[in-house]
Amino acid sequence: MNIKFHNVSKKYKSKQALDNITISLNNGIYGLLGANGAGKTTLINIFVGILKSDQGDITVNGTNVKDMGLNFLTHIGYLPQYPRFYKDFKVYDFLLYISALKEIPKEDAVKRSKNLIDIVNLGDVAYQKIGALSGGMRQRVGIAQAMLNNPDILILDEPTAGLDPQERIRFRNLITKFSENRIVLLATHIVSDVEFIANQVILLKEGHLIKQDSPEALMNEIDGKVWLVSTTDKIIREDNTHMKISNMYRENGNVQMRVIDDHKPDSSAMRVSPNLEDVFLYYNAEE
Ligand SMILES: Nc1ncnc2c1ncn2[C@@H]1O[C@H](COP(=O)(O)OP(=O)(O)OP(=O)(O)O)[C@@H](O)[C@H]1O
């Protein structure tokens, strides 16, 4: 599978939400990362056909999606950022209903719905109404419905919103298994969702493509620019050095700060290996 975005742009009135985005995706997991308002949902909505771009084209295996008609949708599974459900549907019935909309034959629909209910760990509530589920459980119904048609291209917009830590891990494992021979595009601003599973990260900022590369390559690029500085609460309260702090935690009565800086920010600072969160901050921090 291959998806190409060629010079895709989108403006909402005077707001340039996407500016000339050109990217290419092959099989694997792609983390679409960006701060709030970076343009992730706009890019996804243009791809799945909810929005029209002002300019540019998208091709799947070389064919313009505009020429694929409804056939295009049979290849796609999609979880919107804010999925809406019929609250009176029971989980299992809802999956059968979505299967019918996707024109999945009844026998397959039954098998697949039951299987996905197990996979997303909703066996205990399969016959409960969606309206009675917790937010995280509903989100898992959303993930399951996106996978019903066994899509070649799975598009997930903020899929882990509301999931507890255990379910996040389950989700990451599920996506890693599922991604073999497919494209999974996962939009998030939660770096840890993609840090260990994405083959590539697409970094957007204010509608621009900042980087597309493997997490390892992105981390290598800022090697030598991440420091650990040990300090105290008092100094932090008084500090006005405007360091780019990617993380802060307490250890043995001191405060440890992870600082992003081209130069050693303090004589006691120790160089540490970058992680993907540091990369995110490096490209997103205010000057
Ligand atoms: N319908 C709209 N009308 C006007 N502006 C919009 C509309 N939808 C999005 N925008 C603007 O376009 C920009 C990109 O929004 P988008 O929702 O694509 O970002 P995002 O990266 O998905 O953000 P988030 O992480 O907050 O969901 C933002 O500045 C947003 O305010």
The ligand as an SDF file (V2000), in Angstrom:
LIG
                    3D

 31 33  0  0  0  0  0  0  0  0999 V2000
  -14.2960   24.4100   10.8450 N   0  0  0  0  0  0  0  0  0  0  0  0
  -13.2900   25.2550   11.1060 C   0  0  0  0  0  0  0  0  0  0  0  0
  -13.4310   26.5860   10.9390 N   0  0  0  0  0  0  0  0  0  0  0  0
  -12.4100   27.4380   11.1800 C   0  0  0  0  0  0  0  0  0  0  0  0
  -11.1840   27.0600   11.6060 N   0  0  0  0  0  0  0  0  0  0  0  0
  -10.9920   25.7450   11.8020 C   0  0  0  0  0  0  0  0  0  0  0  0
  -12.0350   24.7820   11.5770 C   0  0  0  0  0  0  0  0  0  0  0  0
  -11.5310   23.5490   11.8710 N   0  0  0  0  0  0  0  0  0  0  0  0
  -10.2520   23.7350   12.2840 C   0  0  0  0  0  0  0  0  0  0  0  0
   -9.9260   25.0510   12.2420 N   0  0  0  0  0  0  0  0  0  0  0  0
   -8.6240   25.6290   12.5750 C   0  0  0  0  0  0  0  0  0  0  0  0
   -7.6510   25.0050   11.7520 O   0  0  0  0  0  0  0  0  0  0  0  0
   -6.4580   24.7200   12.5010 C   0  0  0  0  0  0  0  0  0  0  0  0
   -6.1650   23.2230   12.4570 C   0  0  0  0  0  0  0  0  0  0  0  0
   -7.1910   22.5300   13.1820 O   0  0  0  0  0  0  0  0  0  0  0  0
   -7.1980   20.9440   13.3480 P   0  0  0  0  0  0  0  0  0  0  0  0
   -8.4690   20.5730   14.0540 O   0  0  0  0  0  0  0  0  0  0  0  0
   -6.9280   20.3090   12.0410 O   0  0  0  0  0  0  0  0  0  0  0  0
   -5.9430   20.7310   14.3060 O   0  0  0  0  0  0  0  0  0  0  0  0
   -5.5070   19.4480   15.1750 P   0  0  0  0  0  0  0  0  0  0  0  0
   -4.0320   19.3090   14.9700 O   0  0  0  0  0  0  0  0  0  0  0  0
   -6.3510   18.2770   14.8400 O   0  0  0  0  0  0  0  0  0  0  0  0
   -5.7980   19.9620   16.6630 O   0  0  0  0  0  0  0  0  0  0  0  0
   -6.2650   19.1540   18.0100 P   0  0  0  0  0  0  0  0  0  0  0  0
   -5.0600   18.3970   18.5010 O   0  0  0  0  0  0  0  0  0  0  0  0
   -6.6140   20.2720   18.9310 O   0  0  0  0  0  0  0  0  0  0  0  0
   -7.4160   18.2880   17.6430 O   0  0  0  0  0  0  0  0  0  0  0  0
   -6.7100   25.2740   13.9120 C   0  0  0  0  0  0  0  0  0  0  0  0
   -6.1630   26.5590   13.9760 O   0  0  0  0  0  0  0  0  0  0  0  0
   -8.2190   25.3340   14.0080 C   0  0  0  0  0  0  0  0  0  0  0  0
   -8.6230   26.3800   14.8690 O   0  0  0  0  0  0  0  0  0  0  0  0
  1  2  1  0
  2  3  1  0
  2  7  2  0
  3  4  2  0
  4  5  1  0
  5  6  2  0
  6  7  1  0
  6 10  1  0
  7  8  1  0
  8  9  2  0
  9 10  1  0
 10 11  1  0
 11 12  1  0
 11 30  1  0
 12 13  1  0
 13 14  1  0
 13 28  1  0
 14 15  1  0
 15 16  1  0
 16 17  2  0
 16 18  1  0
 16 19  1  0
 19 20  1  0
 20 21  2  0
 20 22  1  0
 20 23  1  0
 23 24  1  0
 24 25  2  0
 24 26  1  0
 24 27  1  0
 28 29  1  0
 28 30  1  0
 30 31  1  0
M  END
$$$$
